[in-house]
Amino acid sequence: MPEVVDVDSHVYEPAALWDDYVPAADRERVRRAFSSRIDADGAVVTTLNGEPARNLNRTRLIRQAIWRPGMTIDDVGDLDPEVAHPINPGASDPAARVADMDALGIDRAVVYPTLINEYLPQIADRDAAAVLCRAYNDWVWDFSEATGGRLHPVAVVPLQDPAAALDELARAHGKGFRAALFRPAFFWLEDPSSGIGAQMLQMMAQMQSGLAVDTTTLPVFVEDRPFRPLFERCTELGMVVCVHPSTNVTGPDAISHGGFAERVSQRIGVSHSIVEPIAYMQDADLFVTTVFFHGLFEDLPELRVAIAHSGTTWVPLALEKCETYLWLGGGGGAPVCLEPEEVWDRHPVLTSFDSWERPVGRMVKRIGDKAAWGSRYPHHDTGTPAEARSMLEGFGVDASTVDRLLGGYASQIFGLPVRA
């Protein structure tokens, strides 16, 4: 049977990242900029820009690292959210990770960060962010190497400093990384001396009072012009641009969609987070929309892109809406194609789909050519390759297409060696 490749798995960054991989001379500065640990009582303690930070979860349940092979939806639902449950060791221990992959029937997996993906856009100290990215890349490389080549880590780069990001991109490529992470979010490229939160409040007050806003201090979306050299360099190096959203439940609205949805849900009394069915798709759609309006795929036709943790079902609607508004308003002055579906179809791009995403089975002829399966491991909503295969076969998808969706296309995009 062809290899199964998981294009959307995660680690949960351990204390060793800060204790062992950040150089001693930088350790205090980096910990002030951003650090997270689980204390003796199982509570998450997070520091951001020198202050206690909002955690990813409203409860004591660390949903991003709670799932283990064999758990069902009911098992997850039965967990008491007010009790600190131990996280899955496979989130940071390579031997445990390999055991879980064997239990699930996964041959290879692409690995993303969890905490750094969420908090990186909020780190105000750009030098500390660069040190943290280097430390994470060194840690996750060692973690992945200990699995005998079964894990393929995605490098992180300090996007609030594009020049430093270029340096780290080159260093990561030299280590052997095949991909780099580009969260579809807004990043402050100017060092906010008063802090990101204070800067946002000042900007909102200016807008409400009718004053002109200084756009030079506004955050910049990850696909915009200042980041173009990074995409060009990824193309030259043959690295995959991995677009992976985060919930943004910890950050201001100006970073990405989830912050606003979370704030609304709290105001109306919802006791749990509601952003997961909203933010991932919205952020991925925003990235794709900017790609078509700015011509990224047309300018860099060899740039390989993997969009993860957002599903695949939203893609046809995104393409349709982009075409509609490109025809109505043009590309904002940019000489771009008015047929985004044609650009999409000929580009080396991948979107991950989930085990339960039934529209992929229903519309496989429409969206299956660009889709690849991802588990979300060890998130609470992890799916298995057996579930994905059963779903696809239930819709009559032929065996060769199932094999392509569960590994063949992912191996092609990421350039992974496959078993003969």
WOBEL-V421636 format. One record per residue. N is the residue number from 1. SS is DSSP state (hx for helix, st for strand, lp for the rest). Layout:
# WOBEL-V421636
n->[N:N]
ss->[SS:SS]
This chain:
# WOBEL-V421636
n->[1:2:3:4:5:6:7:8:9:10:11:12:13:14:15:16:17:18:19:20:21:22:23:24:25:26:27:28:29:30:31:32:33:34:35:36:37:38:39:40:41:42:43:44:45:46:47:48:49:50:51:52:53:54:55:56:57:58:59:60:61:62:63:64:65:66:67:68:69:70:71:72:73:74:75:76:77:78:79:80:81:82:83:84:85:86:87:88:89:90:91:92:93:94:95:96:97:98:99:100:101:102:103:104:105:106:107:108:109:110:111:112:113:114:115:116:117:118:119:120:121:122:123:124:125:126:127:128:129:130:131:132:133:134:135:136:137:138:139:140:141:142:143:144:145:146:147:148:149:150:151:152:153:154:155:156:157:158:159:160:161:162:163:164:165:166:167:168:169:170:171:172:173:174:175:176:177:178:179:180:181:182:183:184:185:186:187:188:189:190:191:192:193:194:195:196:197:198:199:200:201:202:203:204:205:206:207:208:209:210:211:212:213:214:215:216:217:218:219:220:221:222:223:224:225:226:227:228:229:230:231:232:233:234:235:236:237:238:239:240:241:242:243:244:245:246:247:248:249:250:251:252:253:254:255:256:257:258:259:260:261:262:263:264:265:266:267:268:269:270:271:272:273:274:275:276:277:278:279:280:281:282:283:284:285:286:287:288:289:290:291:292:293:294:295:296:297:298:299:300:301:302:303:304:305:306:307:308:309:310:311:312:313:314:315:316:317:318:319:320:321:322:323:324:325:326:327:328:329:330:331:332:333:334:335:336:337:338:339:340:341:342:343:344:345:346:347:348:349:350:351:352:353:354:355:356:357:358:359:360:361:362:363:364:365:366:367:368:369:370:371:372:373:374:375:376:377:378:379:380:381:382:383:384:385:386:387:388:389:390:391:392:393:394:395:396:397:398:399:400:401:402:403:404:405:406:407:408:409:410:411:412:413:414:415:416:417:418:419:420]
ss->[lp:lp:lp:lp:st:st:st:st:st:st:lp:lp:lp:lp:lp:hx:hx:hx:hx:hx:hx:lp:lp:hx:hx:hx:hx:hx:hx:hx:hx:hx:hx:st:st:st:st:st:lp:lp:lp:lp:lp:st:st:st:st:st:lp:lp:st:st:lp:lp:lp:lp:lp:lp:lp:lp:lp:lp:hx:hx:hx:lp:lp:lp:lp:lp:lp:lp:hx:hx:hx:hx:hx:lp:lp:lp:lp:lp:lp:lp:lp:lp:lp:lp:hx:hx:hx:lp:lp:hx:hx:hx:hx:hx:hx:hx:hx:hx:hx:hx:lp:lp:lp:st:st:st:st:st:lp:lp:hx:hx:hx:hx:hx:hx:hx:hx:lp:lp:lp:hx:hx:hx:hx:hx:hx:hx:hx:hx:hx:hx:hx:hx:hx:hx:hx:hx:hx:hx:hx:lp:lp:lp:lp:lp:st:st:st:lp:st:lp:lp:lp:lp:lp:lp:hx:hx:hx:hx:hx:hx:hx:hx:hx:hx:hx:hx:hx:hx:lp:lp:lp:st:st:st:lp:lp:lp:lp:st:st:lp:lp:lp:lp:lp:lp:lp:lp:hx:hx:hx:hx:hx:hx:hx:hx:hx:hx:hx:hx:hx:lp:lp:lp:lp:lp:lp:hx:hx:hx:lp:lp:st:st:lp:lp:lp:hx:hx:hx:hx:hx:hx:hx:hx:hx:hx:hx:hx:hx:lp:lp:st:st:st:st:st:lp:lp:lp:lp:lp:lp:lp:lp:lp:lp:lp:lp:lp:hx:hx:hx:hx:hx:hx:hx:hx:hx:hx:lp:lp:lp:lp:lp:lp:lp:lp:hx:hx:hx:hx:hx:hx:hx:hx:hx:hx:hx:hx:hx:hx:hx:hx:hx:hx:hx:lp:hx:hx:hx:hx:lp:lp:lp:lp:lp:st:st:st:st:lp:lp:lp:lp:lp:lp:hx:hx:hx:hx:hx:hx:hx:hx:hx:hx:hx:hx:hx:hx:hx:lp:lp:lp:lp:lp:lp:lp:lp:lp:lp:hx:hx:hx:hx:hx:hx:hx:lp:lp:st:st:st:st:st:lp:lp:lp:lp:hx:hx:hx:hx:hx:lp:hx:hx:hx:hx:hx:hx:hx:st:st:st:lp:lp:lp:lp:lp:lp:lp:lp:lp:lp:lp:hx:hx:hx:hx:hx:hx:hx:hx:hx:hx:lp:lp:lp:lp:hx:hx:hx:hx:hx:hx:hx:hx:hx:hx:hx:hx:hx:hx:hx:hx:lp:lp:lp:lp:lp:lp]
